[in-house]
Amino acid sequence: MKKLLNAILNLFIKPKLEERKQALREKLEKEISETDSEWVKIRNNAYLDILDNADGKVLDAIEKAISKL
């Protein structure tokens, strides 16, 4: 049963998670390159560091924080 769940996770959930990470990474990197604000650069670099090991809940939190800006 565990192998089946892992297979489902690898086929359906992980690719979607990686797509979200990539889209968020691109948005953060674009903002870093376009701003003169040191605070924005530091904040976005921190988000990028967290993003590498993020799961769905962490992505939700980062996306929510960014949408408030």
Secondary structure, 3 states (H helix, E strand, C coil): CHHHHHHHHHHHHHHHHHHHHHHHHHHHHHHHHHCCCHHHHHHHHHHHHHHCCCCHHHHHHHHHHHHHC
